[in-house]
């Protein structure tokens, strides 16, 4: 992987604290690197050490003449994942994937593994790798995926912070459901029951009516008994909410936001995307405007593609995949039937059968990455919807206060980080998009 950028203070990285990612800025100089043995082979009197430090991998070449016989023998005994600190000279090497190597001068071993490293160079099944997730994270592919994830999260924050939004932290423990009582994780809370949050949206609405434009960003929990490649029991979601915004403004915000995330990730993490062999052409096409179709148009698409559907049907993964295959970028489906949407969705004034809501479906079969819409701001209509959904009115008394005192049109959406990472990286299953996934049958390590 050729290093094309330097994130450390315009290249003024301390040679005594050098990183592989920025090694090109130390050409011809002596540096100190800290890391772990990724591979080690010998050829006569020369060692070829592959060192990883979390920012990259570099080859370090050391001979008996360079480091002495005693050190040479000590290094020969090092095994995978031995941690060490080494000193050497940075020199160009056109055969290297990153264009440089280290001429080893000295090293100090910090710790040797007490037993054979369980994840060697041989092939392992997914179940084995997930049981050793804490070690699997060290592989080059997983490091690349998680660095892309970190870039996406930085992009999320930079986008909203740079556009006048205020970050609002919502509670993880809540007294009521947001998306439906069947997917709640219940937990004791002193002398009553509490639930792990399904969404920060309701609290985001309260914050938006205080600050105008806000976003909530944190973990959310769904007790869905699902084993699909798109579902986790614990995932991260960002949820912007804007006062005086309608559905059309919400869709404008969503497409601008997603375009920004994708194009910035291509720019800043092209090296990692190429390393995991992600085809960049579909991502490069993620430019505004995105196609917008009504729910009933989506029904027509399904029927034309031999996927029978009728008004009132909700879309699952298979349906979303079929719809997405008709577009070369994310598609926004708006105005679903009110009856199949959450209680807080605003009824469409032109067609009372419909809700003023939108889902964004990612291309390439990655499914829904955004769900949102305009919120019901009419007090009596909201009260009726809560009753229709058989939810306890008292639990939502505070939420209805937002309509009692200075109600305004407002809208927002939620974007799931893990599904977005899966789509941008091309990873087939969300379990690789978060350091320690929590699934229906997976809560360890």
Buried (B, 14 or more C-beta within 10 A) or exposed (E): BEBEEBEBEEEEBEBEEBBBBBBBBBEEEBBBBBBBBBEBEEEEEBBBBBBBBBBBBBBBBBBBEBBEEEBBEBBEEBEBBBBBEBBBBBBEBEEBBBBBBBBBBBBEBEEEBEEEBBBEEEEBEEEEBBBBBEBBBBBBBBBBBBBBBEBBBBBBBEBBEEBEBBBBEBEBEBBBBBBBBEBBBEEEEEEEEBBBBBBBBBBBBBBBBEBBBBBBBBBBBBBBEBEEBBBBBBBBBBBBBBBEBBBBBBBEBBBBBBBBBBBBBBEBBBBBBBBBEBEEEBBEEBEEEBBBBBBBBBBEBBEEBEBEBEEEBEBEBEBBBBBBEBBBBBBBBBBBBBEBBBBBBBBBEEEEBBBBBBBBBBBBBBBBBBBBBBBBBEBEEBBBBBEEEEBEEEEBEEBBBBBEEEBEBBBBBBBBBBBBBBBBBBBEBBBBBBEBBBBBEBEEE
